[in-house]
Amino acid sequence: MAVKADETLTLETEQSRWFLDRMRYADTHYEPTPERKPDMQAVLEKIEVRRRKRQN
């Protein structure tokens, strides 16, 4: 089944709009608590480990 370019674009735009709406809702309705915030140092280390694995 062929999808026209404009139909694909419309679907992507709707998904992006949905995602942005959810993010906007989260920003205004949820107060981040310290235990829910990710430990940025740990996140950066994970990313670095994944990068090394990919290079090997």
C-alpha positions as CSV (number, residue, x, y, z in Angstrom):
1,M,0.0,0.0,0.0
2,A,1.6,3.2,-1.1
3,V,1.4,6.2,1.2
4,K,1.4,9.6,-0.3
5,A,4.1,12.0,1.0
6,D,1.6,14.5,2.4
7,E,-0.2,11.7,4.4
8,T,3.1,10.6,6.0
9,L,3.9,14.2,6.9
10,T,0.4,14.7,8.4
11,L,0.9,11.6,10.6
12,E,4.3,12.7,11.7
13,T,3.0,16.2,12.5
14,E,0.1,14.7,14.6
15,Q,2.5,12.5,16.5
16,S,4.9,15.4,17.1
17,R,2.0,17.5,18.3
18,W,0.8,14.8,20.6
19,F,4.3,14.3,22.0
20,L,4.8,18.1,22.6
21,D,1.4,18.3,24.2
22,R,2.3,15.5,26.7
23,M,5.6,17.2,27.4
24,R,3.9,20.6,28.0
25,Y,1.4,18.9,30.3
26,A,4.2,17.2,32.2
27,D,6.1,20.5,32.6
28,T,3.0,22.2,34.1
29,H,1.6,19.4,36.2
30,Y,4.5,17.5,37.7
31,E,7.0,18.8,40.2
32,P,10.2,16.8,39.8
33,T,11.2,15.3,43.1
34,P,14.9,14.6,43.9
35,E,14.5,10.8,43.8
36,R,12.8,11.0,40.4
37,K,15.5,13.1,38.8
38,P,18.1,11.0,37.0
39,D,21.7,11.1,38.3
40,M,23.3,12.9,35.3
41,Q,26.8,11.5,36.1
42,A,25.4,8.0,35.9
43,V,23.5,8.8,32.7
44,L,26.7,10.2,31.1
45,E,28.7,7.1,32.1
46,K,26.1,4.8,30.5
47,I,26.2,6.8,27.3
48,E,30.0,6.6,27.3
49,V,29.9,2.8,27.8
50,R,27.5,2.4,25.0
51,R,29.6,4.5,22.7
52,R,32.7,2.4,23.5
53,K,30.8,-0.8,22.8
54,R,29.7,0.5,19.5
55,Q,33.2,1.4,18.5
56,N,34.6,-2.1,19.3
